Every structure is written in C-alpha cells, then in structure tokens.
Amino acid sequence: MEIHPQLLIFAISLIAIFALAALAKVMRLGGDARIADEDEARRLADEVSDGFVAEQVALDPSGCAALLKDAEGRIMLIKRHGNQFAGRILTKDAKAEVATGTIYIDSGERQFGGAHIEHDEASVSLSIWADAINRLGRPEDA
C-alpha cells in the first residue's frame, strides 16, 4: 500500500504539534495567570517598581487586573499581559470612568493600553479611585 506524500506530511505535522503541546504542558508553559489576592498584587507592584508599597488595593474579582495606591499618592495599574502581568505607575495622561460597578482605566500609554476592574464593594469606592486617577498631575496632588 502506497501512502500519498501529502498525507504523510500531514500526519507527521500533526504528531509534531501534539508532541509540542505535551512538552509545553510538562514544562507548565502558558496557563491562565490570575492575581490570587491583595498580597500577590502588592508583590507584583514591588516587582514593577522596586520599593512601591501599596496602602490601598482594588482587585478585580477575576484576578486579571488591580489598582494600587502608595503613601506618596502614586497609583499603579497592573494587568494581565499574556500569561504574565505588566504594570505601570499612572501619570497625568491616565483617565478613568465608572459605569455600572466597573471602573475603566486608560493608562494614557498607547502601547500599554487600559483595563477594567469590577468591584464587589459599593460604586462609591470606584468613584474615589476614578477621581484619584483623574486628579493625577494636578497641583493639589503634589
């Protein structure tokens, strides 16, 4: 019985794909990264900016993003980037708005983008975060 060359190439490619997927699973690559709790969010913030000590944390229940504020009034946005996390200290270019229990944050950096955080607490808390972000860089924050 003769196997068509295209069928043989397809079969070998399919076996190689499954082998690579199995190898990735064994090496624990990929996955679904989540911020488990406020302590992990604080640890991530310290990794982004050495010495950033968060006093307040707003963590998205899904674990995909967090807002953190330190004693100096700096606000950091941490969000999922692939299967890892990236963070930025927000500047005066950042904007935030609250709608139906969710705060939408635009970091002001085109390449970093924005994020949204749902919050279990009252929307008043979200409004306080949005006001703080929208006041960044104003003289009364200095």
Secondary structure by P-SEA (a helix, b strand, c coil): ccccaaaaaaaaaaaaaaaaaaaaaaaccccccccccaaaaaaaaaaacccccccbbbbccccccbbbbccccbbbbbbbcccbbbbbcccccbbbbbcccbbbbcccccccccbbbbbcccaaaaaaaaaaaaaccccccc
